[in-house]
Amino acid sequence: MAGSAGPMSLVAMTTLAQLPDAGSYVEMTASDEQAARVRVVHAGGVGLTLSTPLAAVPRVGSSVTLRWSAAPRGRFALPCAVVEVEENRVEVLPAGEAHVEQQRHFVRGGGGEQIILRRDGWIDAHGWVRDISEHSARAHFEGTNVVEGEDLRLWIQLGSEIINVPATASRVAMLPQQVPPGPMSVEIVAVFDSGESQARLIRRYVMRQQLLSRSRA
């Protein structure tokens, strides 16, 4: 591949079992904390080949951290060094062992925020959030038909900020509205891989709402 800085004396300290699967999507965070959603093209031997957005291609010799799901415990975090770059294909080698960032470090809260559910070929569905965390949201919508496992895109209003994330419907429950009679309400639990910048935004928002709630108590 072009752009190689030559051989590096780097010892891979992780195993194949600790690498994300080929074809899966992971979060790649650069040293400047810019995060991007990238696809794993190949995972074998001691390294990985990634397909990245052109705007997020890191430099050869730079350090990145890859994160992916370790459900239900949390998510894996693997430090890596960039060894080769060719256009948007990036070769990385682990620079340490993958470790699990525990779910207890995540926050969950909020409630009442506006949310829009978007799907190709369907009219946007508007709803409200029951609660949200860095990697999932539980929300109610009226008059929409979603099935578990379906791919979605969510636009969520968090104060003055809006996050836009691809998601998957993890659980769908139909809740008939009885008083007064009205359209069917749908409760959807959606999971998503938010980038680190979006995760920080959600975390700050939820913690700020918790502080405001306590101050009003």
SULKAQUI-V360105 format. One record per pair of residues at least 12 apart in sequence whose C-alpha atoms are under 10 Angstrom apart, sorted by the first residue. I is the first residue (numbers start at 1). J is the second residue. D is the distance in whole Angstrom. If there is no record, write none. Layout:
i->I j->J d->D
i->I j->J d->D
This chain:
i->1 j->83 d->10
i->1 j->84 d->6
i->1 j->85 d->7
i->1 j->86 d->6
i->1 j->87 d->9
i->1 j->89 d->9
i->1 j->90 d->9
i->1 j->91 d->9
i->2 j->84 d->7
i->2 j->85 d->6
i->2 j->86 d->5
i->2 j->87 d->8
i->2 j->89 d->10
i->3 j->59 d->9
i->3 j->60 d->7
i->3 j->83 d->9
i->3 j->84 d->6
i->3 j->85 d->5
i->3 j->86 d->6
i->3 j->87 d->9
i->3 j->90 d->10
i->4 j->59 d->10
i->4 j->60 d->7
i->4 j->61 d->9
i->4 j->82 d->9
i->4 j->83 d->6
i->4 j->84 d->5
i->4 j->85 d->6
i->4 j->86 d->8
i->4 j->91 d->9
i->5 j->59 d->10
i->5 j->60 d->6
i->5 j->61 d->7
i->5 j->82 d->10
i->5 j->83 d->7
i->5 j->84 d->7
i->5 j->85 d->9
i->6 j->60 d->10
i->6 j->61 d->10
i->6 j->83 d->8
i->6 j->84 d->9
i->7 j->83 d->8
i->7 j->84 d->10
i->8 j->61 d->9
i->8 j->81 d->10
i->8 j->82 d->10
i->8 j->83 d->7
i->8 j->93 d->10
i->10 j->80 d->10
i->10 j->81 d->8
i->10 j->83 d->10
i->10 j->93 d->8
i->10 j->94 d->8
i->10 j->95 d->7
i->10 j->96 d->10
i->11 j->46 d->9
i->11 j->93 d->8
i->11 j->94 d->8
i->11 j->95 d->7
i->11 j->96 d->8
i->12 j->45 d->10
i->12 j->46 d->6
i->12 j->47 d->8
i->12 j->80 d->9
i->12 j->93 d->7
i->12 j->94 d->5
i->12 j->95 d->6
i->12 j->96 d->7
i->12 j->97 d->8
i->13 j->46 d->9
i->13 j->93 d->9
i->13 j->94 d->7
i->13 j->95 d->7
i->13 j->96 d->5
i->13 j->97 d->5
i->13 j->98 d->9
i->14 j->46 d->8
i->14 j->47 d->9
i->14 j->78 d->9
i->14 j->93 d->10
i->14 j->94 d->7
i->14 j->95 d->8
i->14 j->96 d->6
i->14 j->97 d->5
i->14 j->98 d->7
i->14 j->99 d->10
i->15 j->44 d->9
i->15 j->45 d->8
i->15 j->46 d->7
i->15 j->47 d->10
i->15 j->94 d->9
i->15 j->97 d->8
i->15 j->98 d->9
i->16 j->43 d->8
i->16 j->44 d->7
i->16 j->45 d->7
i->16 j->46 d->7
i->16 j->47 d->9
i->17 j->44 d->10
i->18 j->76 d->8
i->18 j->77 d->10
i->18 j->78 d->9
i->18 j->97 d->8
i->18 j->98 d->6
i->18 j->99 d->9
i->19 j->40 d->10
i->19 j->43 d->7
i->19 j->44 d->8
i->19 j->46 d->9
i->19 j->47 d->9
i->19 j->48 d->8
i->19 j->66 d->10
i->19 j->68 d->9
i->19 j->76 d->9
i->19 j->78 d->8
i->19 j->94 d->9
i->19 j->97 d->10
i->19 j->98 d->8
i->20 j->39 d->10
i->20 j->40 d->7
i->20 j->42 d->9
i->20 j->43 d->7
i->20 j->44 d->10
i->20 j->48 d->9
i->20 j->66 d->9
i->20 j->67 d->9
i->20 j->68 d->7
i->20 j->69 d->9
i->20 j->70 d->10
i->20 j->76 d->9
i->20 j->78 d->10
i->21 j->39 d->10
i->21 j->40 d->7
i->21 j->41 d->9
i->21 j->42 d->8
i->21 j->43 d->6
i->21 j->44 d->9
i->21 j->48 d->10
i->21 j->68 d->10
i->22 j->39 d->8
i->22 j->40 d->5
i->22 j->41 d->5
i->22 j->42 d->5
i->22 j->43 d->6
i->22 j->44 d->9
i->22 j->48 d->9
i->22 j->49 d->9
i->22 j->50 d->9
i->23 j->38 d->10
i->23 j->39 d->6
i->23 j->40 d->5
i->23 j->41 d->6
i->23 j->42 d->8
i->23 j->43 d->9
i->23 j->50 d->10
i->23 j->51 d->10
i->24 j->38 d->9
i->24 j->39 d->6
i->24 j->40 d->6
i->24 j->41 d->8
i->24 j->42 d->10
i->24 j->68 d->9
i->25 j->37 d->7
i->25 j->38 d->6
i->25 j->39 d->4
i->25 j->40 d->6
i->25 j->41 d->9
i->25 j->50 d->9
i->25 j->51 d->9
i->25 j->67 d->9
i->25 j->68 d->8
i->25 j->69 d->10
i->25 j->193 d->9
i->26 j->38 d->6
i->26 j->39 d->6
i->26 j->40 d->7
i->26 j->50 d->9
i->26 j->65 d->10
i->26 j->66 d->6
i->26 j->67 d->6
i->26 j->68 d->5
i->26 j->69 d->8
i->26 j->76 d->10
i->26 j->193 d->8
i->26 j->194 d->10
i->26 j->195 d->9
i->27 j->39 d->9
i->27 j->64 d->10
i->27 j->65 d->8
i->27 j->66 d->6
i->27 j->67 d->5
i->27 j->68 d->7
i->27 j->69 d->10
i->27 j->77 d->9
i->27 j->193 d->7
i->27 j->194 d->8
i->27 j->195 d->6
i->27 j->196 d->8
i->28 j->50 d->10
i->28 j->52 d->9
i->28 j->56 d->9
i->28 j->58 d->10
i->28 j->64 d->6
i->28 j->65 d->6
i->28 j->66 d->5
i->28 j->67 d->7
i->28 j->68 d->9
i->28 j->77 d->10
i->28 j->78 d->10
i->28 j->79 d->10
i->28 j->80 d->10
i->28 j->195 d->8
i->28 j->196 d->9
i->29 j->56 d->9
i->29 j->58 d->10
i->29 j->63 d->9
i->29 j->64 d->5
i->29 j->65 d->5
i->29 j->66 d->7
i->29 j->67 d->8
i->29 j->79 d->9
i->29 j->195 d->8
i->29 j->196 d->7
i->29 j->197 d->9
i->30 j->56 d->9
i->30 j->57 d->9
i->30 j->58 d->7
i->30 j->59 d->10
i->30 j->62 d->8
i->30 j->63 d->6
i->30 j->64 d->5
i->30 j->65 d->7
i->30 j->66 d->9
i->30 j->79 d->10
i->30 j->80 d->10
i->31 j->58 d->9
i->31 j->62 d->8
i->31 j->63 d->6
i->31 j->64 d->6
i->31 j->65 d->8
i->32 j->63 d->10
i->32 j->64 d->9
i->33 j->64 d->9
i->33 j->65 d->9
i->33 j->195 d->10
i->33 j->196 d->8
i->33 j->197 d->8
i->34 j->56 d->8
i->34 j->64 d->10
i->34 j->195 d->9
i->34 j->196 d->8
i->34 j->197 d->7
i->35 j->56 d->8
i->35 j->64 d->9
i->35 j->65 d->9
i->35 j->66 d->10
i->35 j->194 d->9
i->35 j->195 d->6
i->35 j->196 d->6
i->35 j->197 d->7
i->35 j->198 d->9
i->36 j->52 d->8
i->36 j->53 d->8
i->36 j->55 d->9
i->36 j->56 d->7
i->36 j->57 d->9
i->36 j->66 d->10
i->36 j->194 d->9
i->36 j->195 d->6
i->36 j->196 d->8
i->36 j->197 d->9
i->37 j->51 d->9
i->37 j->52 d->7
i->37 j->53 d->8
i->37 j->56 d->9
i->37 j->66 d->10
i->37 j->67 d->10
i->37 j->193 d->8
i->37 j->194 d->8
i->37 j->195 d->7
i->37 j->196 d->10
i->38 j->50 d->7
i->38 j->51 d->6
i->38 j->52 d->5
i->38 j->53 d->7
i->38 j->56 d->9
i->38 j->57 d->10
i->38 j->66 d->9
i->39 j->51 d->5
i->39 j->52 d->7
i->39 j->53 d->9
i->39 j->89 d->10
i->40 j->52 d->9
i->40 j->89 d->10
i->40 j->90 d->10
i->41 j->89 d->9
i->41 j->90 d->10
i->41 j->91 d->10
i->42 j->91 d->9
i->45 j->93 d->10
i->46 j->92 d->9
i->46 j->93 d->7
i->46 j->94 d->7
i->47 j->80 d->9
i->47 j->81 d->10
i->47 j->82 d->10
i->47 j->83 d->10
i->47 j->91 d->7
i->47 j->92 d->6
i->47 j->93 d->5
i->47 j->94 d->7
i->47 j->95 d->10
i->48 j->80 d->9
i->48 j->82 d->10
i->48 j->90 d->8
i->48 j->91 d->6
i->48 j->92 d->5
i->48 j->93 d->7
i->48 j->94 d->8
i->49 j->82 d->10
i->49 j->84 d->9
i->49 j->85 d->10
i->49 j->89 d->7
i->49 j->90 d->6
i->49 j->91 d->5
i->49 j->92 d->7
i->49 j->93 d->9
i->50 j->85 d->10
i->50 j->88 d->8
i->50 j->89 d->6
i->50 j->90 d->5
i->50 j->91 d->6
i->50 j->92 d->8
i->51 j->86 d->10
i->51 j->87 d->9
i->51 j->88 d->6
i->51 j->89 d->5
i->51 j->90 d->6
i->51 j->91 d->9
i->52 j->87 d->9
i->52 j->88 d->5
i->52 j->89 d->7
i->52 j->90 d->7
i->53 j->87 d->10
i->53 j->88 d->6
i->53 j->89 d->9
i->54 j->87 d->7
i->54 j->88 d->6
i->54 j->89 d->9
i->55 j->88 d->9
i->56 j->88 d->8
i->57 j->82 d->10
i->57 j->85 d->8
i->57 j->86 d->9
i->57 j->87 d->8
i->57 j->88 d->6
i->57 j->89 d->8
i->57 j->90 d->7
i->58 j->81 d->10
i->58 j->82 d->7
i->58 j->84 d->10
i->58 j->85 d->8
i->58 j->88 d->9
i->58 j->90 d->8
i->59 j->81 d->10
i->59 j->82 d->7
i->59 j->83 d->9
i->59 j->84 d->9
i->59 j->85 d->7
i->59 j->90 d->9
i->60 j->81 d->8
i->60 j->82 d->5
i->60 j->83 d->5
i->60 j->84 d->6
i->60 j->85 d->6
i->60 j->86 d->10
i->60 j->90 d->9
i->60 j->91 d->9
i->60 j->92 d->9
i->61 j->80 d->10
i->61 j->81 d->6
i->61 j->82 d->5
i->61 j->83 d->6
i->61 j->84 d->8
i->61 j->85 d->10
i->61 j->92 d->9
i->62 j->80 d->9
i->62 j->81 d->6
i->62 j->82 d->6
i->62 j->83 d->8
i->62 j->92 d->10
i->63 j->79 d->7
i->63 j->80 d->6
i->63 j->81 d->5
i->63 j->82 d->6
i->63 j->83 d->10
i->63 j->92 d->9
i->63 j->93 d->10
i->63 j->94 d->10
i->63 j->95 d->9
i->64 j->78 d->8
i->64 j->79 d->6
i->64 j->80 d->5
i->64 j->81 d->6
i->64 j->82 d->7
i->64 j->92 d->9
i->64 j->93 d->10
i->64 j->94 d->10
i->64 j->95 d->9
i->65 j->77 d->7
i->65 j->78 d->5
i->65 j->79 d->4
i->65 j->80 d->6
i->65 j->81 d->9
i->65 j->94 d->9
i->65 j->95 d->10
i->65 j->98 d->10
i->66 j->78 d->5
i->66 j->79 d->6
i->66 j->80 d->7
i->66 j->92 d->10
i->66 j->94 d->9
i->66 j->98 d->9
i->67 j->79 d->9
i->67 j->98 d->9
i->67 j->99 d->10
i->67 j->100 d->9
i->67 j->101 d->9
i->67 j->193 d->9
i->67 j->195 d->9
i->67 j->196 d->9
i->68 j->100 d->10
i->68 j->193 d->8
i->69 j->100 d->9
i->69 j->101 d->10
i->69 j->135 d->10
i->69 j->192 d->10
i->69 j->193 d->8
i->70 j->99 d->10
i->70 j->100 d->7
i->70 j->101 d->9
i->70 j->102 d->9
i->70 j->103 d->10
i->71 j->100 d->10
i->71 j->102 d->10
i->71 j->103 d->9
i->72 j->102 d->9
i->72 j->103 d->8
i->73 j->100 d->7
i->73 j->101 d->8
i->73 j->102 d->6
i->73 j->103 d->6
i->73 j->104 d->9
i->74 j->100 d->6
i->74 j->101 d->6
i->74 j->102 d->5
i->74 j->103 d->5
i->74 j->104 d->8
i->74 j->105 d->9
i->74 j->106 d->9
i->74 j->135 d->10
i->75 j->98 d->10
i->75 j->99 d->8
i->75 j->100 d->5
i->75 j->101 d->5
i->75 j->102 d->7
i->75 j->103 d->8
i->76 j->97 d->10
i->76 j->98 d->6
i->76 j->99 d->5
i->76 j->100 d->5
i->76 j->101 d->6
i->76 j->102 d->9
i->77 j->96 d->10
i->77 j->97 d->9
i->77 j->98 d->5
i->77 j->99 d->5
i->77 j->100 d->6
i->77 j->101 d->7
i->78 j->93 d->10
i->78 j->94 d->7
i->78 j->95 d->8
i->78 j->96 d->7
i->78 j->97 d->6
i->78 j->98 d->4
i->78 j->99 d->7
i->78 j->100 d->9
i->79 j->92 d->10
i->79 j->93 d->9
i->79 j->94 d->6
i->79 j->95 d->5
i->79 j->96 d->6
i->79 j->97 d->7
i->79 j->98 d->7
i->79 j->99 d->9
i->80 j->92 d->6
i->80 j->93 d->5
i->80 j->94 d->4
i->80 j->95 d->5
i->80 j->96 d->7
i->80 j->97 d->9
i->80 j->98 d->10
i->81 j->93 d->5
i->81 j->94 d->6
i->81 j->95 d->6
i->81 j->96 d->10
i->82 j->94 d->9
i->82 j->95 d->10
i->103 j->134 d->10
i->103 j->135 d->10
i->106 j->133 d->7
i->106 j->134 d->7
i->106 j->135 d->9
i->106 j->199 d->9
i->106 j->200 d->10
i->106 j->202 d->10
i->106 j->203 d->7
i->107 j->132 d->8
i->107 j->133 d->6
i->107 j->134 d->7
i->107 j->135 d->10
i->107 j->199 d->10
i->107 j->202 d->9
i->107 j->203 d->6
i->107 j->204 d->9
i->107 j->205 d->10
i->107 j->206 d->7
i->107 j->207 d->8
i->108 j->131 d->7
i->108 j->132 d->5
i->108 j->133 d->4
i->108 j->134 d->8
i->108 j->135 d->9
i->108 j->136 d->9
i->108 j->137 d->9
i->108 j->202 d->9
i->108 j->203 d->8
i->108 j->206 d->7
i->108 j->207 d->9
i->108 j->210 d->10
i->109 j->129 d->10
i->109 j->130 d->8
i->109 j->131 d->5
i->109 j->132 d->6
i->109 j->133 d->7
i->109 j->137 d->10
i->109 j->202 d->10
i->109 j->203 d->9
i->109 j->205 d->9
i->109 j->206 d->5
i->109 j->207 d->8
i->109 j->208 d->10
i->109 j->209 d->8
i->109 j->210 d->7
i->110 j->129 d->8
i->110 j->130 d->7
i->110 j->131 d->5
i->110 j->132 d->6
i->110 j->133 d->9
i->110 j->137 d->10
i->110 j->158 d->9
i->110 j->202 d->9
i->110 j->205 d->8
i->110 j->206 d->6
i->110 j->207 d->9
i->110 j->208 d->9
i->110 j->209 d->7
i->110 j->210 d->8
i->111 j->128 d->8
i->111 j->129 d->5
i->111 j->130 d->5
i->111 j->131 d->5
i->111 j->132 d->8
i->111 j->137 d->10
i->111 j->138 d->9
i->111 j->139 d->9
i->111 j->206 d->9
i->111 j->209 d->9
i->112 j->127 d->9
i->112 j->128 d->5
i->112 j->129 d->5
i->112 j->130 d->6
i->112 j->131 d->8
i->112 j->139 d->9
i->112 j->140 d->10
i->112 j->157 d->10
i->112 j->158 d->10
i->113 j->127 d->8
i->113 j->128 d->5
i->113 j->129 d->5
i->113 j->130 d->8
i->113 j->131 d->9
i->113 j->132 d->9
i->113 j->139 d->9
i->113 j->156 d->7
i->113 j->157 d->6
i->113 j->158 d->7
i->113 j->159 d->8
i->114 j->126 d->7
i->114 j->127 d->6
i->114 j->128 d->5
i->114 j->129 d->6
i->114 j->130 d->10
i->114 j->139 d->9
i->114 j->140 d->10
i->114 j->155 d->8
i->114 j->156 d->6
i->114 j->157 d->5
i->114 j->158 d->8
i->114 j->159 d->10
i->114 j->162 d->10
i->115 j->127 d->5
i->115 j->128 d->5
i->115 j->129 d->6
i->115 j->137 d->10
i->115 j->139 d->8
i->115 j->140 d->9
i->115 j->141 d->9
i->115 j->154 d->7
i->115 j->155 d->6
i->115 j->156 d->4
i->115 j->157 d->6
i->115 j->158 d->9
i->115 j->162 d->9
i->115 j->163 d->10
i->115 j->164 d->10
i->116 j->128 d->8
i->116 j->129 d->10
i->116 j->139 d->10
i->116 j->141 d->9
i->116 j->153 d->8
i->116 j->154 d->6
i->116 j->155 d->5
i->116 j->156 d->7
i->116 j->157 d->9
i->116 j->164 d->9
i->117 j->139 d->10
i->117 j->141 d->9
i->117 j->144 d->9
i->117 j->152 d->7
i->117 j->153 d->6
i->117 j->154 d->5
i->117 j->155 d->7
i->117 j->156 d->9
i->117 j->167 d->10
i->118 j->151 d->9
i->118 j->152 d->6
i->118 j->153 d->5
i->118 j->154 d->6
i->118 j->155 d->8
i->118 j->166 d->9
i->119 j->146 d->10
i->119 j->150 d->9
i->119 j->151 d->8
i->119 j->152 d->6
i->119 j->153 d->6
i->119 j->154 d->9
i->120 j->151 d->10
i->120 j->152 d->9
i->120 j->153 d->9
i->122 j->144 d->9
i->122 j->145 d->10
i->123 j->144 d->9
i->124 j->144 d->9
i->124 j->153 d->10
i->124 j->154 d->10
i->125 j->140 d->10
i->125 j->141 d->7
i->125 j->142 d->7
i->125 j->143 d->8
i->125 j->144 d->7
i->125 j->145 d->10
i->125 j->154 d->10
i->126 j->139 d->10
i->126 j->140 d->9
i->126 j->141 d->6
i->126 j->142 d->8
i->126 j->143 d->10
i->126 j->144 d->9
i->126 j->155 d->10
i->127 j->139 d->7
i->127 j->140 d->5
i->127 j->141 d->4
i->127 j->142 d->7
i->127 j->156 d->10
i->127 j->185 d->10
i->127 j->186 d->9
i->127 j->187 d->10
i->128 j->140 d->6
i->128 j->141 d->7
i->128 j->142 d->10
i->128 j->156 d->9
i->128 j->157 d->10
i->128 j->187 d->10
i->129 j->141 d->9
i->129 j->156 d->8
i->129 j->157 d->9
i->129 j->187 d->10
i->129 j->188 d->10
i->129 j->189 d->10
i->130 j->187 d->9
i->130 j->188 d->10
i->130 j->189 d->10
i->131 j->189 d->10
i->131 j->206 d->9
i->132 j->156 d->10
i->132 j->189 d->10
i->132 j->190 d->10
i->132 j->191 d->10
i->132 j->202 d->8
i->132 j->203 d->9
i->132 j->206 d->8
i->133 j->191 d->9
i->133 j->192 d->10
i->133 j->194 d->10
i->133 j->199 d->8
i->133 j->202 d->7
i->133 j->203 d->7
i->133 j->205 d->10
i->133 j->206 d->8
i->134 j->191 d->9
i->134 j->192 d->8
i->134 j->193 d->8
i->134 j->194 d->7
i->134 j->195 d->9
i->134 j->196 d->9
i->134 j->198 d->8
i->134 j->199 d->5
i->134 j->200 d->8
i->134 j->201 d->9
i->134 j->202 d->6
i->134 j->203 d->7
i->134 j->206 d->10
i->135 j->165 d->10
i->135 j->167 d->9
i->135 j->190 d->9
i->135 j->191 d->6
i->135 j->192 d->5
i->135 j->193 d->6
i->135 j->194 d->6
i->135 j->195 d->9
i->135 j->198 d->10
i->135 j->199 d->8
i->135 j->202 d->9
i->136 j->167 d->8
i->136 j->168 d->9
i->136 j->169 d->10
i->136 j->170 d->9
i->136 j->189 d->7
i->136 j->190 d->5
i->136 j->191 d->4
i->136 j->192 d->6
i->136 j->193 d->8
i->136 j->194 d->9
i->137 j->154 d->9
i->137 j->156 d->9
i->137 j->167 d->9
i->137 j->169 d->10
i->137 j->170 d->10
i->137 j->188 d->8
i->137 j->189 d->6
i->137 j->190 d->5
i->137 j->191 d->7
i->137 j->192 d->8
i->138 j->169 d->10
i->138 j->170 d->10
i->138 j->171 d->9
i->138 j->172 d->10
i->138 j->187 d->7
i->138 j->188 d->6
i->138 j->189 d->4
i->138 j->190 d->6
i->138 j->191 d->9
i->139 j->172 d->10
i->139 j->186 d->8
i->139 j->187 d->6
i->139 j->188 d->5
i->139 j->189 d->7
i->139 j->190 d->8
i->140 j->172 d->10
i->140 j->173 d->9
i->140 j->174 d->10
i->140 j->175 d->9
i->140 j->185 d->7
i->140 j->186 d->5
i->140 j->187 d->4
i->140 j->188 d->6
i->140 j->189 d->9
i->141 j->174 d->10
i->141 j->175 d->10
i->141 j->183 d->10
i->141 j->184 d->9
i->141 j->185 d->6
i->141 j->186 d->5
i->141 j->187 d->7
i->141 j->188 d->8
i->142 j->174 d->10
i->142 j->175 d->9
i->142 j->176 d->10
i->142 j->177 d->9
i->142 j->182 d->9
i->142 j->183 d->6
i->142 j->184 d->6
i->142 j->185 d->4
i->142 j->186 d->6
i->142 j->187 d->9
i->143 j->174 d->10
i->143 j->182 d->9
i->143 j->183 d->6
i->143 j->184 d->6
i->143 j->185 d->6
i->143 j->186 d->7
i->144 j->174 d->10
i->144 j->183 d->9
i->144 j->184 d->8
i->144 j->185 d->8
i->144 j->186 d->7
i->145 j->172 d->9
i->145 j->174 d->9
i->145 j->184 d->10
i->145 j->185 d->10
i->145 j->186 d->8
i->146 j->169 d->8
i->146 j->171 d->9
i->146 j->172 d->7
i->146 j->173 d->9
i->146 j->174 d->10
i->146 j->186 d->8
i->146 j->187 d->10
i->146 j->188 d->8
i->147 j->168 d->10
i->147 j->169 d->7
i->147 j->170 d->9
i->147 j->171 d->8
i->147 j->172 d->7
i->147 j->173 d->9
i->147 j->188 d->9
i->148 j->168 d->8
i->148 j->169 d->5
i->148 j->170 d->5
i->148 j->171 d->6
i->148 j->172 d->6
i->148 j->173 d->9
i->148 j->188 d->9
i->148 j->189 d->9
i->148 j->190 d->9
i->149 j->167 d->10
i->149 j->168 d->6
i->149 j->169 d->5
i->149 j->170 d->6
i->149 j->171 d->8
i->149 j->172 d->9
i->149 j->190 d->9
i->149 j->191 d->10
i->150 j->167 d->9
i->150 j->168 d->6
i->150 j->169 d->5
i->150 j->170 d->8
i->150 j->171 d->10
i->150 j->190 d->9
i->151 j->166 d->7
i->151 j->167 d->6
i->151 j->168 d->5
i->151 j->169 d->7
i->151 j->170 d->10
i->151 j->190 d->9
i->151 j->191 d->10
i->151 j->192 d->10
i->152 j->165 d->9
i->152 j->166 d->6
i->152 j->167 d->5
i->152 j->168 d->6
i->152 j->169 d->7
i->152 j->190 d->8
i->152 j->191 d->10
i->152 j->192 d->9
i->153 j->165 d->6
i->153 j->166 d->4
i->153 j->167 d->6
i->153 j->168 d->8
i->153 j->169 d->10
i->153 j->190 d->10
i->153 j->192 d->9
i->154 j->166 d->6
i->154 j->167 d->7
i->154 j->168 d->10
i->154 j->190 d->9
i->154 j->192 d->9
i->158 j->201 d->8
i->158 j->202 d->8
i->158 j->204 d->10
i->158 j->205 d->7
i->158 j->206 d->9
i->159 j->205 d->8
i->159 j->209 d->10
i->160 j->205 d->10
i->161 j->201 d->8
i->161 j->202 d->10
i->161 j->205 d->9
i->162 j->198 d->10
i->162 j->201 d->10
i->163 j->194 d->9
i->163 j->198 d->7
i->163 j->199 d->10
i->163 j->201 d->9
i->163 j->202 d->9
i->164 j->194 d->9
i->164 j->198 d->9
i->165 j->191 d->10
i->165 j->192 d->7
i->165 j->193 d->8
i->165 j->194 d->7
i->165 j->195 d->9
i->165 j->198 d->9
i->166 j->190 d->10
i->166 j->191 d->9
i->166 j->192 d->6
i->166 j->193 d->8
i->166 j->194 d->8
i->167 j->189 d->10
i->167 j->190 d->6
i->167 j->191 d->5
i->167 j->192 d->4
i->167 j->193 d->7
i->167 j->194 d->9
i->168 j->188 d->10
i->168 j->189 d->9
i->168 j->190 d->5
i->168 j->191 d->5
i->168 j->192 d->7
i->168 j->193 d->10
i->169 j->188 d->7
i->169 j->189 d->6
i->169 j->190 d->4
i->169 j->191 d->7
i->169 j->192 d->9
i->170 j->188 d->7
i->170 j->189 d->5
i->170 j->190 d->5
i->170 j->191 d->6
i->170 j->192 d->10
i->171 j->187 d->8
i->171 j->188 d->6
i->171 j->189 d->5
i->171 j->190 d->7
i->171 j->191 d->9
i->172 j->186 d->7
i->172 j->187 d->6
i->172 j->188 d->5
i->172 j->189 d->7
i->172 j->190 d->9
i->173 j->185 d->9
i->173 j->186 d->6
i->173 j->187 d->5
i->173 j->188 d->7
i->173 j->189 d->9
i->174 j->186 d->5
i->174 j->187 d->6
i->174 j->188 d->9
i->175 j->187 d->7
